[in-house]
Amino acid sequence: MQLTQLTAQIILMFGLMLIGVLINKCHLMHAQTANDLTNILLYVVSPCLIVNAFEQPFSGSRMHQFLLAALATLLWYLVVTGLAWAIFGHLKDPNLRRITQYGSIYSNAGFMGIPLISALFGSTGVFYAVVALAGFNLFSWTLGVRLFHSQMSHQVRQVLLNPNIIAIAVGLLLFLTSWHLPTTLNRIVQAVGSVNTPLSMIVIGNSLAQIHLSRQMLNPWLGLTLLLRNLLFPLIGAGLLTLLGVSGIAYTTTLIMIACPVAGIVVLFTLQIHADAAPAIAVMSLSTVLSLVTIPLVVALGAH
């Protein structure tokens, strides 16, 4: 894959985000509509895209790269979680401490990563991208959510019953058995999954349209969060992927997934505990805008 192709696709996605901004400014999408579309994307569209990606004949070499990418992703999350704790764990402001730790670790893998990979590599790319998506869901809903909630009684259930995790399990079964969905059902799954990229970007654009510049965006700790999330932590991932022998599309897709901007769910988690969401909104929005440059930069620096 050429960097020009990646950059062109990211610019296209930002163009779709701009449509979302315009929709918001024209008052064509209300808050409830955005919430409903988000739920549809997370719980219906994305799972269909994942299942469709696994509808291909079993390949030992492909499975080998899949497992290596999974190991690299596991190690990466453990490493960057430790680094984020060491860097931000001493902050006296608990709200800023939570946001900087979560924001530096967790990328917008589902909302931005999967659409980007799907547009660049099709179902083959999504096949490998689900590794990083599974890692995000596993760690975000356990260690990540614990930054905001001390109680973890329901987190395991949320991980196991997450539609994307269920879709990965179903997809792996299809791949390992080389079984295919009935033709009509397969076409329905493909059709639903095909709207993922444009709809995701429009919803993100709608969210960005509600961002207002503030002094929160000048906080140096948020600046460090952006540096880690958008550049340094993904480069650590590139090193781990290379060390473990991940190559080809598996390498590029996993790297792009962990190089995506700050996960928007950091805002939701902050609001859930009735804390000040301004720093979370600031770091999420700035990270998203900067990713236009940083994702191609990370791929270029991590090329091998």
C-alpha positions as CSV (number, residue, x, y, z in Angstrom):
1,M,0.0,0.0,0.0
2,Q,1.4,3.4,-0.9
3,L,1.3,6.3,1.5
4,T,-0.4,8.4,-1.1
5,Q,-3.3,6.0,-1.2
6,L,-3.6,6.0,2.6
7,T,-3.4,9.8,2.7
8,A,-6.0,10.1,-0.1
9,Q,-8.4,7.8,1.8
10,I,-8.0,9.7,5.1
11,I,-8.7,13.0,3.2
12,L,-11.8,11.4,1.8
13,M,-12.9,10.3,5.3
14,F,-12.4,13.9,6.5
15,G,-14.5,15.0,3.6
16,L,-17.3,12.7,4.9
17,M,-16.7,14.2,8.4
18,L,-17.2,17.6,6.9
19,I,-20.6,16.5,5.6
20,G,-21.4,15.5,9.2
21,V,-20.3,19.0,10.3
22,L,-22.6,20.7,7.7
23,I,-25.5,18.4,8.7
24,N,-25.1,19.6,12.3
25,K,-24.8,23.2,11.4
26,C,-28.0,22.9,9.3
27,H,-29.7,21.3,12.2
28,L,-30.5,18.2,10.3
29,M,-29.3,15.8,13.0
30,H,-30.4,16.1,16.6
31,A,-28.7,14.6,19.6
32,Q,-31.1,11.6,19.9
33,T,-30.6,10.9,16.2
34,A,-26.8,10.9,16.6
35,N,-27.1,8.6,19.6
36,D,-29.4,6.2,17.6
37,L,-27.1,6.1,14.6
38,T,-24.1,5.4,16.9
39,N,-25.9,2.4,18.5
40,I,-26.8,1.2,15.0
41,L,-23.2,1.4,13.9
42,L,-21.8,-0.3,17.0
43,Y,-24.4,-3.0,17.4
44,V,-25.6,-3.8,13.8
45,V,-23.4,-2.4,11.0
46,S,-20.0,-3.1,12.5
47,P,-20.8,-6.8,13.4
48,C,-22.1,-7.4,9.9
49,L,-18.8,-6.0,8.5
50,I,-16.8,-8.2,10.7
51,V,-18.8,-11.4,9.9
52,N,-18.4,-10.7,6.2
53,A,-14.7,-10.3,6.5
54,F,-14.3,-13.9,7.8
55,E,-16.3,-15.3,4.9
56,Q,-13.3,-16.7,3.1
57,P,-11.5,-20.1,2.7
58,F,-9.3,-21.2,5.6
59,S,-5.6,-20.4,5.2
60,G,-2.9,-21.6,7.6
61,S,-0.6,-18.7,6.8
62,R,-3.3,-16.2,7.2
63,M,-4.3,-17.7,10.6
64,H,-0.6,-17.6,11.6
65,Q,-0.4,-13.9,11.0
66,F,-3.7,-13.4,12.7
67,L,-2.4,-15.1,15.9
68,L,0.9,-13.2,15.8
69,A,-1.0,-9.9,15.4
70,A,-3.1,-10.9,18.4
71,L,-0.1,-11.6,20.6
72,A,1.5,-8.3,19.5
73,T,-1.7,-6.4,20.4
74,L,-1.9,-8.0,23.8
75,L,1.7,-7.1,24.6
76,W,1.2,-3.6,23.3
77,Y,-1.8,-2.9,25.5
78,L,0.1,-4.2,28.6
79,V,3.2,-2.0,27.7
80,V,1.3,1.2,27.0
81,T,-1.0,0.8,30.0
82,G,2.1,0.6,32.2
83,L,3.7,3.6,30.6
84,A,0.5,5.7,30.8
85,W,0.2,4.9,34.5
86,A,3.8,5.8,35.1
87,I,3.5,9.1,33.2
88,F,0.1,10.3,34.3
89,G,-0.6,8.4,37.5
90,H,0.9,11.1,39.7
91,L,-1.5,13.9,38.5
92,K,-3.4,15.3,41.5
93,D,-6.5,16.2,39.5
94,P,-8.4,12.8,39.3
95,N,-10.4,13.9,36.3
96,L,-7.3,14.9,34.3
97,R,-5.5,11.7,35.4
98,R,-8.3,9.5,34.2
99,I,-8.7,11.3,30.8
100,T,-5.0,11.4,30.0
101,Q,-4.4,7.7,30.9
102,Y,-7.4,6.5,28.9
103,G,-6.9,8.9,26.1
104,S,-3.3,8.0,25.5
105,I,-4.0,4.3,25.4
106,Y,-7.3,3.7,23.6
107,S,-7.8,4.6,20.0
108,N,-11.0,5.1,17.9
109,A,-10.4,1.6,16.4
110,G,-14.1,0.8,15.8
111,F,-15.4,4.1,14.6
112,M,-12.4,5.3,12.5
113,G,-10.1,2.3,12.2
114,I,-12.4,-0.3,10.8
115,P,-13.9,2.1,8.2
116,L,-10.4,3.1,7.1
117,I,-9.2,-0.4,6.8
118,S,-12.3,-1.6,5.0
119,A,-11.9,1.2,2.4
120,L,-8.1,0.5,1.9
121,F,-8.0,-3.3,2.0
122,G,-11.6,-4.6,1.9
123,S,-12.6,-7.8,3.8
124,T,-9.0,-9.0,3.9
125,G,-8.0,-6.0,5.9
126,V,-11.0,-6.2,8.2
127,F,-10.1,-9.8,8.9
128,Y,-6.9,-8.7,10.5
129,A,-8.2,-5.5,11.9
130,V,-10.6,-7.3,14.2
131,V,-7.6,-8.4,16.3
132,A,-7.0,-4.8,17.4
133,L,-10.8,-4.2,17.7
134,A,-11.1,-7.2,20.1
135,G,-8.1,-6.0,22.0
136,F,-9.7,-2.6,22.4
137,N,-13.0,-4.0,23.6
138,L,-11.2,-6.4,26.0
139,F,-9.0,-3.8,27.7
140,S,-11.3,-0.8,27.4
141,W,-14.2,-2.5,29.2
142,T,-11.9,-3.9,31.9
143,L,-8.8,-1.9,32.7
144,G,-10.0,1.2,30.8
145,V,-13.4,1.5,32.5
146,R,-11.9,0.8,35.9
147,L,-10.2,4.2,35.6
148,F,-13.6,5.7,35.9
149,H,-15.5,3.1,37.9
150,S,-14.0,1.2,40.8
151,Q,-16.7,-1.5,40.6
152,M,-16.1,-4.1,37.7
153,S,-19.1,-6.4,38.4
154,H,-20.6,-6.0,34.9
155,Q,-17.5,-5.3,32.8
156,V,-16.8,-9.0,32.0
157,R,-20.4,-9.4,30.8
158,Q,-20.2,-6.3,28.7
159,V,-17.0,-7.7,27.0
160,L,-18.5,-11.1,26.3
161,L,-21.9,-9.8,25.2
162,N,-20.5,-7.0,23.0
163,P,-21.9,-7.6,19.5
164,N,-18.5,-7.0,17.9
165,I,-16.9,-9.8,20.1
166,I,-19.8,-12.1,19.2
167,A,-19.3,-11.3,15.5
168,I,-15.6,-12.1,15.8
169,A,-16.5,-15.5,17.4
170,V,-19.0,-16.2,14.7
171,G,-16.6,-15.1,12.0
172,L,-13.8,-17.3,13.3
173,L,-16.1,-20.3,13.3
174,L,-17.0,-19.5,9.7
175,F,-13.3,-19.1,8.8
176,L,-12.0,-22.2,10.6
177,T,-14.8,-24.4,9.1
178,S,-14.8,-22.7,5.6
179,W,-18.6,-22.6,6.0
180,H,-20.5,-19.8,4.3
181,L,-23.7,-18.0,5.1
182,P,-26.7,-18.7,2.8
183,T,-26.5,-16.5,-0.3
184,T,-29.4,-14.2,0.6
185,L,-28.3,-13.7,4.2
186,N,-24.7,-13.1,3.0
187,R,-26.0,-10.3,0.7
188,I,-27.9,-8.7,3.5
189,V,-24.8,-8.8,5.8
190,Q,-22.7,-7.3,3.0
191,A,-25.2,-4.6,2.3
192,V,-25.5,-3.5,5.9
193,G,-21.7,-3.6,6.4
194,S,-21.2,-1.4,3.3
195,V,-22.6,1.7,5.0
196,N,-20.1,1.6,7.8
197,T,-17.5,4.0,6.4
198,P,-19.7,6.9,5.3
199,L,-22.1,6.7,8.2
200,S,-19.3,6.5,10.8
201,M,-17.6,9.5,9.4
202,I,-20.8,11.6,9.2
203,V,-21.5,10.7,12.9
204,I,-18.0,11.7,13.9
205,G,-18.3,14.9,11.9
206,N,-21.5,15.7,13.7
207,S,-19.8,15.3,17.0
208,L,-16.8,17.5,16.0
209,A,-19.2,20.3,15.0
210,Q,-20.2,20.7,18.6
211,I,-16.7,21.3,19.8
212,H,-15.8,24.8,20.9
213,L,-12.2,26.2,21.4
214,S,-11.3,26.6,25.0
215,R,-8.3,27.0,27.3
216,Q,-8.6,23.3,28.1
217,M,-7.1,22.6,24.7
218,L,-3.9,24.3,25.9
219,N,-3.3,22.0,28.9
220,P,0.3,20.6,28.5
221,W,-0.8,17.2,29.9
222,L,-3.4,17.0,27.1
223,G,-0.6,17.9,24.7
224,L,1.5,15.0,26.0
225,T,-1.5,12.7,25.7
226,L,-1.9,13.7,22.0
227,L,1.8,13.0,21.4
228,L,1.6,9.6,23.0
229,R,-1.7,8.5,21.4
230,N,-1.1,9.8,17.9
231,L,2.6,9.1,17.5
232,L,4.8,7.5,20.2
233,F,2.5,4.6,21.4
234,P,1.7,3.5,17.8
235,L,5.4,3.5,17.1
236,I,5.9,1.1,20.1
237,G,3.3,-1.0,18.4
238,A,5.3,-1.0,15.2
239,G,8.3,-2.3,17.0
240,L,6.4,-5.1,18.7
241,L,4.7,-6.1,15.4
242,T,8.1,-6.2,13.7
243,L,9.7,-8.1,16.6
244,L,7.1,-10.8,16.5
245,G,7.3,-11.2,12.7
246,V,3.9,-9.7,11.7
247,S,4.0,-8.7,8.1
248,G,2.1,-7.6,5.0
249,I,-1.6,-6.5,5.4
250,A,-1.7,-7.9,9.0
251,Y,1.1,-5.5,10.0
252,T,-0.3,-2.5,8.3
253,T,-3.9,-2.9,9.4
254,T,-2.9,-3.5,13.1
255,L,-0.6,-0.5,13.0
256,I,-3.3,1.8,11.5
257,M,-5.8,0.5,14.1
258,I,-3.6,1.5,17.0
259,A,-2.6,4.8,15.3
260,C,-6.2,6.1,15.2
261,P,-7.1,9.1,17.3
262,V,-8.4,9.1,20.9
263,A,-11.5,7.0,21.4
264,G,-14.6,9.1,21.7
265,I,-15.9,6.8,24.5
266,V,-13.6,8.8,26.9
267,V,-16.2,11.5,26.8
268,L,-19.0,9.1,27.6
269,F,-17.1,7.5,30.5
270,T,-16.4,11.0,31.9
271,L,-20.0,12.1,31.6
272,Q,-21.2,8.9,33.3
273,I,-19.4,9.8,36.5
274,H,-20.6,13.5,36.3
275,A,-17.1,14.9,35.9
276,D,-16.0,17.8,33.7
277,A,-16.0,16.5,30.1
278,A,-14.2,19.5,28.6
279,P,-10.7,18.0,28.7
280,A,-12.0,14.7,27.2
281,I,-13.8,16.6,24.4
282,A,-10.7,18.7,23.8
283,V,-8.2,15.8,23.5
284,M,-10.6,13.7,21.5
285,S,-11.3,16.4,18.9
286,L,-7.7,17.6,18.6
287,S,-6.5,14.0,18.2
288,T,-9.0,13.4,15.5
289,V,-8.0,16.4,13.5
290,L,-4.3,15.7,13.9
291,S,-4.8,12.1,12.7
292,L,-5.0,13.4,9.2
293,V,-1.3,13.9,9.4
294,T,-0.2,11.4,12.1
295,I,-1.7,8.2,10.7
296,P,0.3,8.4,7.4
297,L,3.3,9.6,9.4
298,V,3.2,6.5,11.7
299,V,2.8,4.2,8.8
300,A,5.8,5.9,7.0
301,L,8.0,5.7,10.1
302,G,6.9,2.1,10.8
303,A,7.5,0.9,7.2
304,H,9.7,-2.1,6.9
